Amino acid sequence: MSKTVLFGVPYAGGSAAAIYGKWARHLGEHIQLIPLELAGHGRRTNENFHDNIAVAVADMLQTIKEIARSNTYAFYGHSMGCVLVYELLKAIGSAGLPAPKTVFLSGRNPPHHVYAGKDIHYLSDEAFLTEIKKVGGTPMEFFELPSLVQMFLPVLRADYRLIERYRYAEPRHVTSANLIFLSSDMDPLVTRPDTEEWRHYTSSQFELHNFSGGHFFINQAYAEICNLITQKCSDTPKVYA
């Protein structure tokens, strides 16, 4: 069976390789996973952080454009990753590249909704970390290890600066890709009526799938998510070598 390239787009504070790397063994053999790492994260730790979403998108576009020209591909984006994927879809359209076949999103209301969280990227370290704890998803042991905190604090703050400074602009970009939104029942940052509005961002099929868990449910339910991705990407005609 031919392969689909699945680009994994990270949430704030996360390394794409660390988030999605463990997914590879749960995806079907016809899916090739490529995590899209942001500057300053993971293997790109020595690079300067992106100044804004537009710069981050331009950087990611350089990675995907050759693949997009000759292969069937898909995106998965969570939380901040939803905004990055949306802006990537706009950039892909502007560049005249083929659209992805399927887009998988989770952890964020549609871009036209004002960001529900309060701005925290400019807070003191102590106040910033207090807000990060409220979001959940980070083991409490992390906050008890000063060396780890000092290592990842700049990454978290840089990503929150990206997302908190982002502003949605009309006109809305409507993709031709199938759009599948994965909703969790205890995510404080996402509301069910609002997630339904993601259907207006595609001219193709829209699906809403329900999961259990908090905002970072993808870190616990990834095997089930991978099964869904495998199922939805099972009829792809091209191969990336």
C-alpha positions as CSV (number, residue, x, y, z in Angstrom):
1,M,0.0,0.0,0.0
2,S,1.2,3.5,-0.8
3,K,2.3,5.9,2.0
4,T,0.9,9.1,3.4
5,V,3.3,11.5,5.0
6,L,1.9,12.7,8.4
7,F,3.4,16.0,9.6
8,G,3.1,16.3,13.4
9,V,2.9,19.9,14.6
10,P,3.6,20.6,18.3
11,Y,1.7,22.2,21.1
12,A,3.2,25.1,23.2
13,G,6.3,24.0,25.1
14,G,6.6,20.7,23.3
15,S,9.1,19.1,21.0
16,A,7.4,17.7,17.9
17,A,9.8,14.7,18.0
18,A,9.0,14.0,21.7
19,I,5.3,14.4,21.2
20,Y,4.8,12.4,18.1
21,G,7.9,10.1,18.0
22,K,6.2,7.4,19.9
23,W,3.3,7.4,17.5
24,A,5.2,5.8,14.7
25,R,4.9,2.3,15.9
26,H,1.1,2.7,16.3
27,L,0.5,4.0,12.8
28,G,-0.1,1.8,9.9
29,E,2.8,0.9,7.7
30,H,1.5,3.1,4.9
31,I,2.0,6.2,7.0
32,Q,5.3,8.0,7.3
33,L,5.5,10.3,10.3
34,I,7.6,13.5,10.1
35,P,7.5,15.7,13.2
36,L,7.8,19.4,12.4
37,E,10.2,20.8,15.0
38,L,10.2,24.5,15.7
39,A,13.4,26.5,16.1
40,G,14.7,26.4,19.7
41,H,13.0,23.0,20.3
42,G,14.3,19.5,20.4
43,R,17.2,18.9,18.0
44,R,17.0,22.6,17.0
45,T,17.7,23.8,20.6
46,N,20.7,25.9,19.5
47,E,18.5,28.0,17.1
48,N,16.8,31.2,18.0
49,F,13.1,31.0,18.7
50,H,10.7,32.2,16.1
51,D,9.5,35.8,16.6
52,N,5.9,35.2,15.5
53,I,3.6,32.6,13.9
54,A,4.2,33.9,10.4
55,V,8.0,33.3,10.7
56,A,7.3,29.8,12.2
57,V,5.0,28.9,9.3
58,A,7.4,30.1,6.7
59,D,10.1,27.9,8.3
60,M,7.8,24.9,8.3
61,L,6.8,25.5,4.7
62,Q,10.4,25.1,3.6
63,T,10.4,21.7,5.1
64,I,7.2,20.4,3.6
65,K,6.9,22.1,0.2
66,E,8.9,19.5,-1.8
67,I,7.0,16.7,-0.2
68,A,3.7,18.4,-0.8
69,R,4.4,18.7,-4.5
70,S,4.6,15.0,-5.1
71,N,3.0,13.1,-2.2
72,T,-0.2,12.6,-0.4
73,Y,0.2,14.1,3.1
74,A,-1.7,15.0,6.2
75,F,-1.3,17.2,9.3
76,Y,-1.9,16.6,13.0
77,G,-1.9,19.7,15.2
78,H,-2.8,20.1,18.9
79,S,-3.5,23.4,20.7
80,M,-1.0,25.9,19.4
81,G,-0.5,23.4,16.6
82,C,-4.0,24.1,15.4
83,V,-3.1,27.7,14.7
84,L,0.2,26.7,13.1
85,V,-1.6,24.2,10.8
86,Y,-4.3,26.7,9.9
87,E,-1.7,29.3,8.9
88,L,0.3,26.6,7.1
89,L,-2.8,25.7,5.0
90,K,-3.1,29.4,4.0
91,A,0.6,29.5,3.1
92,I,0.3,26.3,1.1
93,G,-2.6,27.7,-0.9
94,S,-0.7,31.0,-1.5
95,A,2.3,29.0,-2.7
96,G,0.2,27.1,-5.2
97,L,1.0,23.7,-3.5
98,P,-1.4,20.8,-3.4
99,A,-3.5,20.8,-0.2
100,P,-3.2,17.9,2.2
101,K,-5.7,15.0,2.0
102,T,-6.6,15.2,5.7
103,V,-6.1,17.5,8.6
104,F,-6.4,16.2,12.2
105,L,-6.8,18.9,14.9
106,S,-7.4,18.9,18.7
107,G,-7.1,21.1,21.7
108,R,-8.2,24.5,20.4
109,N,-11.3,26.3,19.3
110,P,-11.3,27.7,15.7
111,P,-9.0,30.6,14.9
112,H,-11.7,33.2,14.6
113,H,-12.4,32.8,18.3
114,V,-10.5,35.1,20.6
115,Y,-7.9,33.2,22.6
116,A,-9.6,32.1,25.7
117,G,-6.6,32.1,28.0
118,K,-5.1,35.2,29.6
119,D,-1.7,36.5,28.5
120,I,1.0,35.0,30.7
121,H,4.2,35.1,28.6
122,Y,5.3,38.4,30.2
123,L,4.8,37.2,33.8
124,S,7.5,36.6,36.3
125,D,9.0,33.0,36.3
126,E,7.0,32.1,39.5
127,A,3.7,33.5,38.2
128,F,4.2,32.0,34.8
129,L,4.9,28.5,36.2
130,T,1.8,28.8,38.4
131,E,-0.3,29.4,35.3
132,I,1.3,26.5,33.5
133,K,0.4,24.2,36.3
134,K,-3.2,25.2,35.9
135,V,-3.3,24.0,32.3
136,G,-2.2,20.5,33.4
137,G,-0.4,17.9,31.4
138,T,3.0,18.6,33.0
139,P,4.1,16.2,35.8
140,M,4.4,17.9,39.1
141,E,7.8,16.3,39.5
142,F,9.0,18.6,36.7
143,F,8.4,21.7,38.8
144,E,10.4,20.2,41.6
145,L,13.6,20.0,39.5
146,P,15.1,23.5,39.1
147,S,17.5,22.3,36.4
148,L,14.6,21.1,34.2
149,V,12.5,24.2,34.9
150,Q,15.4,26.5,33.8
151,M,15.9,24.4,30.7
152,F,12.3,24.4,29.5
153,L,11.1,27.7,30.9
154,P,12.4,29.7,27.9
155,V,10.8,27.3,25.5
156,L,7.4,27.5,27.2
157,R,7.6,31.3,27.4
158,A,8.6,31.7,23.7
159,D,5.7,29.5,22.6
160,Y,3.2,31.3,24.7
161,R,4.4,34.6,23.3
162,L,3.8,33.2,19.8
163,I,0.2,32.1,20.5
164,E,-0.8,35.1,22.7
165,R,0.4,37.6,20.0
166,Y,-1.4,35.7,17.2
167,R,-4.3,37.5,15.6
168,Y,-6.7,35.9,13.2
169,A,-7.3,37.8,10.0
170,E,-10.2,37.6,7.5
171,P,-10.9,36.3,5.0
172,R,-11.1,32.8,6.4
173,H,-9.1,30.2,4.6
174,V,-11.2,27.1,3.7
175,T,-9.1,24.0,2.9
176,S,-10.1,21.3,0.4
177,A,-8.7,18.7,2.9
178,N,-10.9,16.6,5.0
179,L,-10.9,18.0,8.5
180,I,-11.2,15.8,11.5
181,F,-11.4,17.3,15.0
182,L,-10.7,15.3,18.1
183,S,-12.4,16.7,21.2
184,S,-11.8,15.7,24.8
185,D,-14.5,15.9,27.5
186,M,-12.5,17.6,30.2
187,D,-10.5,20.2,28.2
188,P,-11.0,23.6,29.9
189,L,-9.8,25.4,26.8
190,V,-12.2,23.9,24.3
191,T,-16.0,24.0,24.2
192,R,-18.1,21.6,22.2
193,P,-20.3,24.1,20.3
194,D,-17.2,26.0,19.2
195,T,-15.4,22.9,18.0
196,E,-18.4,22.3,15.7
197,E,-17.5,25.5,13.9
198,W,-14.3,23.9,12.6
199,R,-16.6,22.5,9.8
200,H,-16.6,25.9,8.2
201,Y,-12.9,25.6,7.6
202,T,-13.2,22.9,5.0
203,S,-15.0,22.4,1.7
204,S,-14.7,18.7,2.1
205,Q,-15.7,16.2,4.8
206,F,-15.8,17.3,8.5
207,E,-15.8,14.8,11.4
208,L,-15.8,15.3,15.2
209,H,-14.5,12.5,17.3
210,N,-14.9,12.4,21.1
211,F,-12.2,11.3,23.6
212,S,-11.8,11.3,27.4
213,G,-9.3,13.3,29.2
214,G,-8.0,16.8,29.8
215,H,-6.3,19.3,27.5
216,F,-3.3,17.0,26.9
217,F,-5.4,13.9,26.3
218,I,-3.3,13.1,23.2
219,N,-0.4,12.0,25.4
220,Q,-2.6,9.2,26.9
221,A,-4.9,8.3,24.0
222,Y,-2.3,8.4,21.3
223,A,-2.6,4.7,20.4
224,E,-6.4,5.1,19.8
225,I,-5.7,8.4,17.9
226,C,-3.2,6.6,15.7
227,N,-5.8,3.9,14.9
228,L,-8.1,6.6,13.8
229,I,-5.4,8.3,11.7
230,T,-4.5,4.9,10.1
231,Q,-8.1,4.3,9.2
232,K,-8.6,7.7,7.7
233,C,-5.4,7.7,5.7
234,S,-5.8,4.1,4.4
235,D,-6.7,5.0,0.8
236,T,-3.8,7.2,-0.2
237,P,-2.3,6.8,-3.8
238,K,1.2,8.2,-3.6
239,V,4.5,7.5,-1.9
240,Y,7.2,9.5,-0.3
241,A,10.7,8.0,-0.5
